């Protein structure tokens, strides 16, 4: 443990330097992370987005197609696959999808994002996955407590079901240990600012990881123009929340944006990560959800990755002014040692904890 911080730092520098060199050359990197929309059907009516208003895709990728897609050599080095939607458990074959993903990418960690509206179905899925000896991280959305959460999410009784689900997940965790990791996800916006502390306390009570995600506007959410985060009315309140969170590169970027400074960074979308739509379209990320670079029903992932369309997508990503999407920023920063190096220089106390290993004991 003593040298864990140093080892992680050296590996990060080597990995980041290699990525920067490959990014600027004709040799392409392979994705290490992937965000997968298994369905665009949603049973929620969230104020934050309009996915639930869209007409669902009639013929999403089947479980068999998904396994074949992820068996492509392009995805052999995947470290994490985030399974999201819509609401993933609305698919009756979601267990088969998880099992297929694990067989195709046995070294990749699998995440399930859910709104918790179908707790019994989620528990059924989780138990089946664990029985197949597949570890799983379950992210459950909680934006407030009780009826306040229901109001934001647009469905009466939502919090009651979420609470039941999280209690059951803690019992499963007690039985299976590190096979399951419950995570509470909180969306920070004008609608939720006043509920932050009570949700954080709730997460501590549940002994669940607590992730704060910035409210994002994009074509994926179909919510452009809602303006649910501002730099004026709630600036001080928002800043106080951000400063109360554990210091990391993403939180620093949030604070930078709130102060009106540019947030452009070297994004690695279409280099070390991408997103896959349920209809088979490969796209860079949620911000560039409509930038289709290929469809896995028409070409193999490897062919798409090396295509001229993919290169055009990369050029669009290079011109992006930046975003505050948690996985997009996180995966980009993990792909290059510069952001984390600068962060460590700004926070020498955290750097010291990393070197001694104390940081990793607590995280």
C-alpha positions as CSV (number, residue, x, y, z in Angstrom):
1,X,0.0,0.0,0.0
2,X,2.9,2.3,0.7
3,X,4.0,2.5,-2.9
4,X,0.5,2.2,-4.4
5,X,0.3,5.9,-5.1
6,X,3.7,6.1,-6.8
7,X,2.9,3.0,-8.9
8,X,-0.5,4.5,-10.0
9,X,1.1,7.8,-10.8
10,X,3.9,6.3,-13.0
11,X,1.4,4.1,-14.8
12,X,-0.8,7.1,-15.4
13,X,2.1,9.1,-16.8
14,X,3.2,6.3,-19.2
15,X,-0.4,5.6,-20.3
16,X,-1.2,9.3,-20.8
17,X,2.0,10.1,-22.7
18,X,1.4,7.1,-25.0
19,X,-2.1,8.3,-25.7
20,X,-1.0,11.8,-26.5
21,X,1.5,10.5,-29.0
22,X,-0.9,8.1,-30.6
23,X,-3.6,10.7,-30.7
24,X,-1.5,13.0,-32.8
25,X,-0.3,10.3,-35.1
26,X,-2.0,8.2,-37.8
27,X,-2.1,5.2,-35.5
28,X,-5.4,5.1,-33.7
29,X,-6.1,4.2,-30.1
30,X,-8.6,1.6,-29.1
31,X,-11.5,2.4,-26.8
32,X,-11.0,1.5,-23.1
33,X,-14.5,2.8,-22.0
34,X,-17.9,2.7,-23.7
35,X,-21.3,4.2,-22.8
36,X,-24.1,1.9,-24.1
37,X,-27.7,3.0,-24.6
38,X,-29.4,-0.5,-24.6
39,X,-32.8,1.1,-25.0
40,X,-34.3,4.6,-25.5
41,X,-37.6,3.6,-23.9
42,X,-38.1,5.3,-20.5
43,X,-40.8,4.9,-17.9
44,X,-39.9,8.2,-16.2
45,X,-41.0,11.8,-16.9
46,X,-38.0,13.7,-15.6
47,X,-38.0,17.5,-15.6
48,X,-34.3,17.3,-16.5
49,X,-34.7,15.7,-19.9
50,X,-37.2,14.8,-22.6
51,X,-36.1,11.3,-23.5
52,X,-39.4,9.9,-22.3
53,X,-41.2,12.2,-24.9
54,X,-39.4,10.6,-27.9
55,X,-40.7,7.8,-30.0
56,X,-38.7,4.6,-29.0
57,X,-36.5,2.8,-31.5
58,X,-38.6,-0.1,-32.9
59,X,-35.8,-2.5,-33.6
60,X,-32.9,-2.1,-31.1
61,X,-29.8,-4.3,-31.3
62,X,-30.7,-7.8,-30.1
63,X,-28.8,-9.6,-27.3
64,X,-27.2,-11.8,-30.0
65,X,-26.1,-8.8,-32.1
66,X,-24.7,-7.1,-29.0
67,X,-22.5,-10.0,-28.1
68,X,-21.2,-10.2,-31.6
69,X,-20.5,-6.5,-31.7
70,X,-18.5,-6.5,-28.5
71,X,-16.6,-9.6,-29.6
72,X,-15.0,-7.4,-32.3
73,X,-11.2,-7.0,-31.8
74,X,-11.7,-3.2,-31.4
75,X,-13.3,-3.8,-28.0
76,X,-10.8,-6.4,-26.6
77,X,-9.2,-3.8,-24.3
78,X,-12.4,-2.4,-22.8
79,X,-12.2,-1.7,-19.1
80,X,-15.7,-0.4,-18.4
81,X,-19.1,-0.6,-20.1
82,X,-21.8,1.6,-18.7
83,X,-25.2,0.2,-19.6
84,X,-27.8,2.9,-19.6
85,X,-30.9,4.2,-21.5
86,X,-33.7,5.1,-21.3
87,X,-34.4,2.6,-18.6
88,X,-32.3,-0.6,-19.2
89,X,-34.5,-3.0,-17.3
90,X,-37.4,-2.3,-19.6
91,X,-35.7,-4.8,-21.9
92,X,-36.8,-8.3,-21.1
93,X,-33.5,-9.7,-22.4
94,X,-31.3,-7.4,-20.2
95,X,-29.9,-10.4,-18.3
96,X,-28.9,-12.0,-21.6
97,X,-27.2,-8.8,-22.6
98,X,-25.1,-8.6,-19.5
99,X,-24.1,-12.2,-19.8
100,X,-23.1,-11.7,-23.4
101,X,-21.1,-8.6,-22.6
102,X,-19.2,-10.4,-19.9
103,X,-18.4,-13.3,-22.3
104,X,-17.3,-10.9,-25.0
105,X,-15.4,-8.6,-22.7
106,X,-14.5,-10.6,-19.5
107,X,-12.1,-7.9,-18.2
108,X,-14.6,-5.0,-18.5
109,X,-16.4,-3.8,-15.4
110,X,-20.2,-3.5,-16.0
111,X,-22.4,-0.7,-14.7
112,X,-26.2,-0.6,-14.7
113,X,-27.9,2.8,-14.5
114,X,-31.5,2.8,-13.3
115,X,-34.2,5.2,-12.3
116,X,-35.5,2.6,-9.7
117,X,-39.1,2.7,-10.9
118,X,-39.1,-1.1,-11.2
119,X,-37.3,-2.3,-8.1
120,X,-38.4,-5.9,-8.3
121,X,-37.2,-6.1,-11.9
122,X,-33.8,-4.5,-11.0
123,X,-33.3,-6.9,-8.1
124,X,-34.2,-9.9,-10.4
125,X,-31.6,-8.7,-12.9
126,X,-28.9,-8.1,-10.3
127,X,-29.4,-11.5,-8.7
128,X,-29.2,-13.3,-12.1
129,X,-26.0,-11.4,-13.0
130,X,-24.4,-12.2,-9.6
131,X,-25.4,-15.9,-10.0
132,X,-23.4,-15.9,-13.2
133,X,-20.4,-14.6,-11.2
134,X,-20.4,-11.2,-12.8
135,X,-19.6,-8.2,-10.6
136,X,-21.9,-5.2,-11.1
137,X,-22.2,-1.6,-10.1
138,X,-25.8,-0.4,-9.8
139,X,-26.3,3.4,-10.1
140,X,-29.7,4.6,-8.8
141,X,-30.9,8.2,-9.4
142,X,-31.9,10.1,-6.3
143,X,-32.4,13.9,-6.7
144,X,-34.3,14.5,-3.5
145,X,-36.1,12.7,-0.6
146,X,-39.8,11.7,-0.7
147,X,-42.3,13.6,-2.8
148,X,-39.7,16.2,-3.8
149,X,-37.9,13.5,-5.7
150,X,-41.2,12.4,-7.3
151,X,-41.9,15.9,-8.5
152,X,-38.5,16.2,-10.2
153,X,-38.7,12.8,-11.7
154,X,-42.4,13.1,-12.7
155,X,-43.7,9.9,-11.3
156,X,-45.6,9.6,-8.0
157,X,-44.2,7.0,-5.7
158,X,-40.8,7.0,-7.4
159,X,-38.8,7.7,-4.2
160,X,-40.6,5.0,-2.3
161,X,-39.6,2.4,-4.9
162,X,-36.0,3.8,-5.0
163,X,-35.8,3.5,-1.3
164,X,-37.0,-0.1,-1.3
165,X,-34.5,-0.9,-4.1
166,X,-31.6,0.6,-2.3
167,X,-32.4,-1.2,1.0
168,X,-32.6,-4.5,-0.8
169,X,-29.3,-3.8,-2.7
170,X,-27.6,-3.2,0.7
171,X,-28.8,-6.6,1.8
172,X,-27.5,-8.2,-1.3
173,X,-24.2,-6.5,-0.8
174,X,-24.0,-7.8,2.7
175,X,-24.4,-11.3,1.3
176,X,-22.1,-11.1,-1.8
177,X,-19.6,-8.4,-0.8
178,X,-17.7,-6.9,-3.7
179,X,-19.9,-8.6,-6.3
180,X,-22.2,-5.6,-6.1
181,X,-21.6,-1.9,-5.6
182,X,-24.7,0.3,-5.0
183,X,-24.2,3.9,-6.1
184,X,-26.5,6.9,-5.6
185,X,-26.4,9.4,-8.4
186,X,-27.5,13.0,-7.8
187,X,-28.1,15.5,-10.6
188,X,-27.0,19.0,-9.6
189,X,-29.3,21.7,-11.1
190,X,-31.5,24.7,-10.0
191,X,-34.2,22.1,-9.2
192,X,-32.1,20.1,-6.8
193,X,-29.7,22.6,-5.1
194,X,-31.8,22.8,-1.9
195,X,-31.9,19.0,-1.6
196,X,-28.2,18.2,-1.9
197,X,-27.4,17.9,1.8
198,X,-30.4,15.6,2.6
199,X,-29.5,13.3,-0.4
200,X,-25.9,13.2,0.7
201,X,-26.9,12.3,4.2
202,X,-29.2,9.6,2.8
203,X,-26.4,8.1,0.8
204,X,-24.2,8.0,3.9
205,X,-27.0,6.3,5.8
206,X,-27.2,3.7,3.1
207,X,-23.4,3.4,3.0
208,X,-23.6,3.8,-0.8
209,X,-21.2,5.7,-2.9
210,X,-22.5,9.2,-3.7
211,X,-21.8,10.7,-7.2
212,X,-22.8,14.2,-8.0
213,X,-23.4,14.8,-11.7
214,X,-23.8,18.2,-13.3
215,X,-27.0,18.8,-15.2
216,X,-26.1,18.6,-18.9
217,X,-27.9,19.8,-22.0
218,X,-27.5,17.9,-25.2
219,X,-29.3,16.4,-28.2
220,X,-29.2,13.1,-26.3
221,X,-31.4,14.5,-23.5
222,X,-33.4,16.7,-26.0
223,X,-33.3,19.4,-23.4
224,X,-31.3,22.2,-25.0
225,X,-32.5,25.5,-23.8
226,X,-33.9,24.4,-20.5
227,X,-31.2,26.4,-18.6
228,X,-31.5,24.6,-15.3
229,X,-28.0,25.7,-14.2
230,X,-27.0,29.3,-14.1
231,X,-24.0,31.4,-13.1
232,X,-26.0,34.2,-11.5
233,X,-29.0,33.5,-9.3
234,X,-27.7,30.4,-7.6
235,X,-24.0,30.9,-8.1
236,X,-23.0,31.2,-4.5
237,X,-25.2,28.3,-3.4
238,X,-23.8,26.1,-6.2
239,X,-20.2,27.1,-5.4
240,X,-20.7,26.1,-1.8
241,X,-21.9,22.6,-2.8
242,X,-19.0,22.1,-5.2
243,X,-16.4,23.2,-2.7
244,X,-17.9,20.7,-0.2
245,X,-17.3,17.8,-2.5
246,X,-14.0,15.8,-2.6
247,X,-11.5,17.7,-4.7
248,X,-10.9,16.2,-8.1
249,X,-10.3,17.4,-11.7
250,X,-13.9,17.4,-12.7
251,X,-15.0,19.4,-9.7
252,X,-12.3,21.9,-10.5
253,X,-13.7,22.2,-14.0
254,X,-17.2,22.8,-12.6
255,X,-15.9,25.7,-10.5
256,X,-14.0,27.1,-13.5
257,X,-17.2,27.1,-15.5
258,X,-19.2,28.7,-12.7
259,X,-16.6,31.5,-12.6
260,X,-17.1,32.1,-16.3
261,X,-13.8,30.7,-17.5
262,X,-13.4,28.5,-20.7
263,X,-13.6,24.8,-20.0
264,X,-12.2,23.4,-23.3
265,X,-10.0,20.4,-22.6
266,X,-8.3,17.7,-24.8
267,X,-11.3,15.4,-25.2
268,X,-10.6,11.7,-26.1
269,X,-14.1,10.9,-27.5
270,X,-13.5,8.7,-30.5
271,X,-10.0,8.0,-29.3
272,X,-10.3,6.1,-26.0
273,X,-14.0,6.0,-25.6
274,X,-17.3,6.4,-27.5
275,X,-21.0,5.8,-27.2
276,X,-23.2,3.2,-28.8
277,X,-26.9,3.9,-29.6
278,X,-29.5,1.2,-29.3
279,X,-30.1,1.2,-33.0
280,X,-26.4,0.4,-33.6
281,X,-25.1,3.9,-34.4
282,X,-21.6,4.7,-33.0
283,X,-21.3,8.3,-31.8
284,X,-18.6,10.2,-29.9
285,X,-20.6,11.1,-26.8
286,X,-23.9,12.6,-25.5
287,X,-23.0,16.1,-26.6
288,X,-22.4,14.9,-30.2
289,X,-25.2,12.4,-30.0
290,X,-26.3,13.1,-33.6
291,X,-22.8,12.8,-35.1
292,X,-23.1,9.3,-36.5
293,X,-19.8,7.8,-37.6
294,X,-21.2,4.4,-38.6
295,X,-23.6,1.6,-37.7
296,X,-22.6,-1.8,-36.4
297,X,-25.3,-3.5,-38.4
298,X,-23.6,-2.1,-41.6
299,X,-19.9,-2.3,-40.7
300,X,-17.9,-3.9,-38.0
301,X,-16.8,-1.8,-35.1
302,X,-13.2,-2.0,-36.3
303,X,-14.2,-0.8,-39.8
304,X,-16.1,2.0,-38.4
305,X,-13.3,3.1,-36.1
306,X,-10.9,3.3,-39.0
307,X,-13.3,5.0,-41.4
308,X,-13.3,8.5,-42.9
309,X,-16.6,9.2,-41.1
310,X,-14.9,8.4,-37.7
311,X,-12.1,10.8,-38.6
312,X,-14.7,13.5,-39.4
313,X,-16.2,12.8,-36.0
314,X,-12.8,13.3,-34.3
315,X,-12.4,16.6,-36.0
316,X,-15.8,17.7,-34.6
317,X,-14.7,16.6,-31.1
318,X,-11.5,18.7,-31.4
319,X,-13.5,21.8,-32.1
320,X,-15.9,21.2,-29.1
321,X,-15.7,24.0,-26.5
322,X,-15.9,21.4,-23.7
323,X,-18.6,20.0,-21.5
324,X,-19.3,18.9,-17.9
325,X,-20.5,15.4,-18.6
326,X,-19.0,13.3,-15.8
327,X,-17.9,10.2,-17.8
328,X,-16.8,12.2,-20.8
329,X,-14.6,14.5,-18.7
330,X,-13.4,11.6,-16.4
331,X,-12.4,9.3,-19.3
332,X,-10.7,12.1,-21.1
333,X,-8.7,13.2,-18.1
334,X,-7.8,9.5,-17.4
335,X,-6.5,9.3,-21.0
336,X,-4.0,12.1,-20.6
337,X,-1.6,12.7,-17.6
338,X,-1.6,16.5,-18.0
339,X,-5.0,17.3,-16.3
340,X,-4.3,15.1,-13.3
341,X,-0.8,16.4,-13.1
342,X,-2.0,20.0,-13.0
343,X,-4.6,19.0,-10.5
344,X,-2.0,17.4,-8.2
345,X,0.2,20.5,-8.5
346,X,-2.8,22.7,-7.4
347,X,-3.6,20.3,-4.5
348,X,-0.3,19.1,-3.1
349,X,-2.0,17.8,0.1
350,X,-3.9,15.3,-2.0
351,X,-0.8,14.4,-4.0
352,X,1.0,13.6,-0.7
353,X,-1.9,11.3,0.3
354,X,-1.7,9.5,-3.0
355,X,2.0,9.0,-2.7
356,X,1.6,7.6,0.8
357,X,-1.4,5.5,-0.1
358,X,-3.8,7.2,2.3
359,X,-6.0,8.5,-0.5
360,X,-6.6,5.1,-2.0
361,X,-7.5,3.6,1.4
362,X,-10.4,6.1,1.7
363,X,-11.4,5.9,-2.0
